[in-house]
């Protein structure tokens, strides 16, 4: 059994919810006028239309939250937005223009996040964008206005179909130590084959390889939701590796019940090599013969093989009911 650890700086591992709106636990629309926290236990969040954060309000998004954008949805920041280890998920469709927009006078930071298929528009200098993966197949990754000079460093840019970073006006923008998707630097006015920058972006020095490790748990599935003590379950993990190199990970789920110690099946822990792109793995989970009946939540655990980083995601959609043969089934459901 492995202790639960927080996310380390070297590995960005996030849970992505299912794409359908019906799977979203929290639908967001309208304006945010008071200080607000988007929590992991209510994720994923689905944004519809334009969500405006008022100048007097602060929005903090907790680690391991997925924020999904419906087509054309925008998160318009006039107050303060802080996000760390969050997955911002737009739609991979060239007709869509999802965006996060920091307006003039706003502030905040976006760090150790994944921004996929949406644009980050910055109209303020009082924002830091660091240690993220930014991949917008629908347009530019980051678009900076004429007056703004935000801090943009140590990010990994890849698969941006227009510019990785575009700076409007004549003012220069310092963007050091970013990986632009190729060892020889950015394209556009840059010398290399990576994502493009325009002439106002000072891209040197640049990183010759990815700054971070970007793997996400794209989906997960339990083969059944009702079983008996001693049964063997099959748990399916779908992992997406954004990097150009493989990662060695361990799949280590557990069962959790309030007031009880987590139930592990350590002998079934699966060591996997996750190649670039999408990979699907199935892992058995042997239930103890003496497991008490009742409802259990699945903790979908994924860790680095050196045990340095461990992430467990609770999924109420994958709750498991264990039937005690000696008790009435309806009585257990009520419990």
Secondary structure, 3 states (H helix, E strand, C coil): CCCCCCCCCCEEEEECCCCCHHHCCEEECCCECCCEEECHHHCCEEECCEEEECCCCEEEECCCCEEEECCCCEEEECCEEEEECCEEECCCCCCCCCEEEECCCCEEEEECCEEECCEEEECCCCEEEECCEEECCCCCCEEECCCCCCEEECCEECCCCCEEEEECCCCCEECCCCECCCCCCCEECCCCCCCEECCCEECCCCCCCCCCEEEEEEEEEECCCEEECCCEEEEEEEEEECCCCCEEEEECCEEECCCCCCEECHHHCEEEEECCEEEEEEEEEECCCCCCCEEEEEEEEEEECCCCCEEEEEEEEEEEEEECCCCCHHHHHHC
